[in-house]
Amino acid sequence: MAKREPVFALIDCNSFYASCERVFRTDLAKTPIVVLSNNDGCVIARSYDAKPFVQMAAPYFKIKDELRRHGVVAFSSNYALYGDMSERVMTIIESRVPSLEVYSIDEAFADLTGIPGDLTGFGRDIRETILKHTSLPVGVGIARTKTLAKLANHIAKQLPDEDQGVFNMCDPAVRDEVLRSSDVSDVWGIGKRMKTHLNAMGIETAMDLARADRWMLRQKFSVVIEKTSRELAGTPCLTLEEAQAPRHEICCSRMFGDRVMDIESLQQAVATYTQRAAEKLRAQHSLCKKIRVSIRTGMFNPDEARYANAALVELPYPTNDVRLMSKAATEAVNRLFRPGYRYSKAEVLLMDLRQPGEFTDDLFASAQPATATKVMEVLDAINGKWGRGTLRCASVPYEPGWAMRRELMSRSYTTKLDELWVVGKKLN
């Protein structure tokens, strides 16, 4: 029996953050949209129709008047909404393909190997299903390797609406035509610096890279560039990574909405960040042995005194118990705090992460009590059902005054009961 050739699809949401904002605001369907970073600092996402008016990373306070003149609507980043919409998209894709690798919040690689029939039509069906159930537009690139699928997706997003945002590059003739017309910088993983080096060697198009001497690429650059060249030529070198490896460190940090000068607010912030980091820790079924807590002032204002410091906390045993972790982290703030400074940021970094059973302490070392593990399971179950923060440590405030500024944030349409989208007749 002949071995089936592999087929990959990259499914990527178009202007994801901006598209999420439009889902429940149909009045903005034709309105340019930008999404801002933490504390409404700078532009981190744009709808296609906003791109002519604003550059990525532009500071909002400098351009807000210009945006208003062009009719561009700005939103604070609503990560709860984006995360929930992403989960819905990935669930739809996963239900229709043999295996899936979630690559980022708005894109995923799917294995289409062995799926019978017209793969272009299959891609359009996935796109229409996602649009129907989430109102989010996606582009679908189909090819024999992951690198080619990424390039095909780039082309799919540039197709006119009648082609339905799906591009199939499995045909070698189509692939070669695309490679000849694509700049080497369009290739996945080729940045500006790498493009400069490749151009100096006469490699200007994707086809040039596909035909380059592989041994030379490995010697001069790395095995990654060699694999990229092979993938462009149609030889699969990258497999689908369905299960994401547990992270070895987990970090949670935020800039404060306003400067903080009292120790109580700093302790609340550190407790809040520890709670979020502990949620991520338990989600990957890990335990933590060390916590690094750091605080700092603003470092760029010449009129403000500067101070930054960090403390490493050793926990009594590997744990995922947020109560123990929060107590240790907030006690570290007592050692770090210096009065008279205007603090702008705190950070909690979970370190020395292992899976249960991987720690090699001595026979008489303490271990997390079974009752603590059960309490954390109950906490996660309640917060999973009723929303994050429903059950939390007493040191974590509900509406802290130091929280980051999000003055332009949309409602939490899918994650808070009191902010659900209401459809019905307007009563007189």
N, C-alpha and C positions, 0 to 999 in steps of 0.2 A: 504494500500500500504506500503510495507516494506521500511524502511528508508535506503537510500543508504550510504554505508560506505565511509568516506572521503578518498581521494587520493591526495597526494601532490607530486610535482616534484621539485627538486632543480636543476637548470640549471646554470652551472658555467663554465666560459671561462677558458681554460687551459693556464697557464702562460700568463695572459692577456696582460700586458705591452709588454713583449717580442714578443708575437704573433702579436700584433698591428704593431710592427716595421717590421715584416716579410711580412705583407700583400702587401706592395708596393715595397718590396725588395726581389723578388723571387730568387735572387742570394744568399740569406742568408738562404734558406730553410733548409739546413743541417749544418748551422754554429751556434755554441753556442753563445748566446746573454745575456748580462746583461744590466739592466737599472739603472741609478744612481739617487740619491736624488738631492735636490736643491743644486745649486753651484757645481754640480758634486762631491758631498761629499762621499757617500758610496753606496753600492749595495742595492737596494730595491726590485729588481725583477730579476729572472733568468729563462731562458728556461731550460727544463729538461736536455738537453745535456750539459748545463753549470754548473749544480749543483756539479758534481764531482770535479770541478776545483776552485770553489769559494764559500765562506760562505756568508750568508745574513749579511748585515750591515758591511761588510769588507770595510775599507777606500780605496777609489780608488787610491789615491796617493801611497799607499803602495803596491798595487797588480797589477798595470797597466802593469808592465814589465812581470809579471807572466802570466797575461791574454794574452798578446801578444804572448808569447811562446806557449801557448796552442791553439792559433787561436780563442780566444774568442773576440767578437766584443762588445764594450761598446757604449751605447747611453745615452745622457742626457734625462731627463724625458720630454716628449712632451704631456703635459696634454690636450691641445686642441685636438690633435689626439685621445687620449684615450677616452676623453669624447664623441667625435662625434661617434667613433666606438661603444662605449657602448650604446649610444642612438639608433643606428641602430639595434643592437642585441635585445634590449628590445622591440623595435617596432615590430620586427619579431615575438618574442614570444607572445607579447600581442595580435597579430592578430590571434593567433591559440588556445588560451586558454580562458576559461570563465573569469578568474580573475588572477591578477598578483601582487606580492609584490616585488618591486625592493629592494633587501637587501643591495647591495653595487654596486660599479661601474662595477663589473664583474660577479655578480651572482644575481639570482632572484628565488623566490618561485612561483610556478604556481599551481593553483587549477585544478586538473584533474577529480574531482568528477563528475560522470555521463557520462563521455566520453565513448562511446561504443567501443567494439572491443579490439584488442590487445594493451595494453598500452605500452609494450616494443617497438612494431612497431611504435606507435605514437611518442615515445621518439626519436627513430631513425630518423623519418621523420623530427622532429624539428631540430635535430642535423645536418642532411644533408642540410636542408633549410638554416640554419645559415651559414654553411660552404660554400654553393653555393653563397650566396649573400654578404658575408663579408669576406670569406676565414679564419675565426676564428674557431679553433676547440673548442668544448665544451664537458663537461661531463654531463650526465643526470642521476640523482638518483631518483627513484620512490618508494614511501612507503606510509603507512597509516598515518604517523605523520610527522611533519616538522623535528623533531630530527632524525627519522629514514631515512628520505629523504636525510638529510645532510650526514649521515653515508653511505647510498647507493651511493651518489655522490662520496665520497672518494674512494669507491671500483671501481666505473665506470671508474675513471681516471687511474686505475691500470690494467684494462683489456687489452688484446691484440687487435690490430687494427681490427681483423676480427669480434670482438664482438661489434665494433662500439661505444664504450664509453657509453653504456647505461646499467644500472643495475636496475632491478625491484625486490623489496623486499617486495611486498605485500603478497606473500605466507607466512603463519606463519612458516612453516618448514624452508624455506629459511631464514627468519628473525632470527629464533633461531640459526641456524647454523652460521650466520654472527655474532650474539651477542656473542656466545661462543668463536669464534676465534678472536674477536676484543679486543684490550687492552682498558681499561677504558679511557685512554688519547685520544683515537680516537673519543670519543663522543663529540659532539658540546658543547662548554662551559666548558669543563673539562681541566683546565690548569695544569701546573707542580705542583703548590702548592696544588691544590685540589686533584690531583692524589696521592700525598704523604699521605694526610689525609685519603683518601679512602683506599689506600693500607694498611695502618696501621689498618684499620678495617676489613681487609680481602676481600675488594672489589677490585678485580684486572682486571676483564673483564667487558665488556658491559653487559653481561648476569647477572653477580653478581649485578650490579647496578640496572638492571631491576627488580630483585627479592628481593632487599633490603627492609627493613622495612621502609615504607614511612613516618610514624610519626617520626621515629628516624632521618631520613634524614632532615626533616623540623626542628626538634628541634636542631640538632647539626649544621646544615648548614643554609639552607634557603628554602623558598617555591619554589625557582627556581630549586634547585636540586631535590626536590620532584617531580616537574612537569617533569623534565628530566627523572627520573625513570619511571614515568607513561607513558611518550611518548615512551620510549624504549620498554615497555611492550605492546604497541599498542593502548594506550588510548590517543586520541588527546586532548591536553591541550592548544596548541598554535594555534591561528587562523591566517588567512592571513590578514595582515595590508596593504590594498590597498592604502589608502591615508596617506601620511606622515604628521604627526602633524607639524605645524609651529614651528620653533626653537625659543627659548626665548632669545638667544644671537647669534650674527653672528660675527665671527672673521676673519680678513684677515691680515696676516703678512708674511714677507719674510726676509731671510738673504740677505744682499746686496752682490753683486758680488765683490765689492771692498769697503774698508772702506770709509765712508763719513765724511767730516770735516766741510762742509759749511751748513748753515741753508737753503739755497735755495734748495739743493738736498734733504734734509730731508722733506721739505714742499712738494716737488714733489712726493716723495715716499708716504707720508701720503695721499696726494690727490689721488694718483693712487689706494691705498688700500681702501680708502673710496669709490671710484667709484665702485670697484669690490664688496665691501660689500653691497653697495646700490643696485646693480643689483640683488644680492641674496635676499635682503630685498623685492624688488618689485616682484620678482618671487614667493614669498610665500604670497604676498598681505598684507604685514605688514607695520606698521609705527614705527618709532623710536623716543624716547624722550631723550635718553642720549647716549653720545659717550665717550669712554675711549681711549685716545691716549697715547702710551708709546714708548719710545726710549731707546736704551741701547748700550753700547760699547761691545766689546768682553769681556767675563768674565773669560777666562781661560789662557790668555797670561800674565805671570807675568811681562813682560816688558812694558805692556800697562796700562795706567791709566784707572780705572774702574768708570763707572757712569751709573746709570739707574734711570729713573723717569717716572712718569705718571701723566696725568691730566684728570679729569672728566668734560665733557662739557654738560651743560643742554641746550637743544634746546628750542626755544621760543614756539614751539608747535609740536605735533606728526607729523612726516613728512617722506616722502620717496624721497624728492627732493635732488638730489645729489649736486646741486649748494649750497644750504643752508648748507648741511652736510659738504661738502668740505671746505667751508669758515670757519665754526666753528672748524673743525679739524686742519686746517693749522694754525689758530690763536693760537691754543693750543701749537703748536710747538714753537712759540715765547716765551712762558712761560717756556718750558722745555729745550730749547737749551742752552748749555754751550760751549763756544769756547774752542778749544784746545784738544778736545777729538776726538777719532777715532770711529765713530758710526758704528755698525755692523748690527743693526736690528731696524725696526719700526713695530708697531702693531696698528691696529684700531679695536676696539671692540664695536659693536652696542649693546646697552642695553635697557632694559625697552621696549621690543617690544610687540605690541598689534595689533589686527586686527582693522580696522576702526569701530568706534562706541564703542570700549571697554574702551577707556579712559574716566574718569569721572571728567573732569575739570569743573569749574563753568561756568555759562551761558555766561559770558562775556569774557571767555578765547579765545585767538586767535586760528584759525584753518588754515590748509593749504589751500591756494586759489585754486579754481577750475582750474585756468589757469596753475598753477604749476603742478597739476595732469595731465593735458592734455599734457604739455610739456614732462613730463616723459614718457607718453605713446608713444608719437612720437619718442623720443630718443630710447626707447626699440625696437620699430618697425623698425627703420632704422638699428640699430645694429644687430637686429635679421636677417634682410635680407642681409646686406652687410658685416657682421662680427663684432665681439666685438672690440670696440675702434674706429670704423669709425666716430662716433660722440661722443665727450668727452669734458670735461671741459678744458679750456685753460691752467690750471695749471698742466694738465697731459701730460707729454712729450711723443712723439712717440717712440723714441729710447733712453731711459735714460742711462747715463753712469754708474749709480749705480745698474742697473738691475742684477739679479742673473746670474752667469756664467752658460751657457749651450753650451759649445764649441763643444759638440758631438751630438747636437740635429738634428734629421731628419727633412725633410721638412714637412710643414703643408699640406699634400696631400689633405685633405678634407675640410679645413676651410679657405684657402686663394686662391683667383683666380690665382695669379701669381705663385703658387706652385703646381697647379693641376698636376696629373700624366698624361703624354702625351704618347699616344700609336700611333705608325705609322711607316712608313718606313723612314729610315735614308737617307737623301738626300746627294748626292755627291757634 
